[in-house]
Every structure is written in structure tokens, then in C-alpha cells.
Amino acid sequence: MTSVSAYYDGSTYVVTEEVPVRQNQKVIITLLDEYVSPKNRKTLPQIKTYMKGGRSVPDGLSTVDYVRSLRED
């Protein structure tokens, strides 16, 4: 059994860390009396502004860091 952190965004439970999980694997969800700040999802035009002429990752960032920065916003 593994414990992971997540939050509910109003329609989906969002896991905040990498976790190996298989399709149809059972889970136990415990709801806490704590809250996280709402996340602002990027719109498609905002995401395209990151793509700089067809490159999907800005210069100087690793793919992992770029995806993390999108999730943080």
C-alpha cells in the first residue's frame, strides 16, 4: 500500500506526485479538512505562447521542469 498527496479540483482528483498505478487498481481516498489554493489552468492560446515557433519546450528548460512549471500555474 502506498500513500500519495492529491487534491480535488471540482471534478477530478489530481495527484501531486509521481505514483506507479495500474488501470482498475483499487484506491482508498481520505478527505481532509484542509484546502489548497485553486490552480489556474492554462488556456490553449496561453500554452501556445510557450511554444516559441514550434518548439514545445522553452530554451534552457528540461522537459520535466517545463511540465512542472505548467502544473504550478
N, C-alpha and C positions, 0 to 999 in steps of 0.2 A: 504494500500500500504506500502511496506517495501523497504528500500534501503540497498543494500549489496555491499561490495567491491569484485572485481574479476579482472582477467587479462586474456588475450588471449594468449595461448601458441603456436599458429601457426595452430592449428586445432580445439581446444576446448576452451570454456570459463571456467575458473577454479575459482570457488567461494572460497574466502579465509576465510570464517567464516561459522559457522553452521546456516542454514536457513531452516525453515519448508517450503517445496514446494511440490506441488502435480503434478502428471503426467498430462501433457497437460495444465498446468497453464500458462496463458499468462505472458510475461515479457516485460519490456522496457529496451533496452540496450543503454547506453550512452557511447560513446567512447571519452576518454580524451586525451589531448596532453601530457601525462605523461607516463613513462615507468617503469617497474620493471626489476630487474636483472633476467636473464634467470635462470630457475630451472634445475638442473641436475637430471634427472630421474635415479633411481637405476635399474641396470640390475638384472635379476633373480639370477645369481651367487652372486652378492653383497647382495641381500636380504637374500639368504640362509646363508650367513656368519653371519647374525644377529640371526639365528635360533638356535644356540648352541645345537646340539644334539637333535633336535626335539622340543625344547621349542620355542614357537613363540615370546615370549617377554623376553628380557634380564632381569636377576635378578636385582631387585631394581628399576625397572621402572613400572609404571602403563601402562595399555594397551593404554590409551588415550595419555599419554606422549610419548610412543613409536611410535604411529602412527603420532603424530605431528612432531617428530624428522625425520621420513621418509619423510614427506611432506616438511620439511625445507630444506632438502638436495636436 
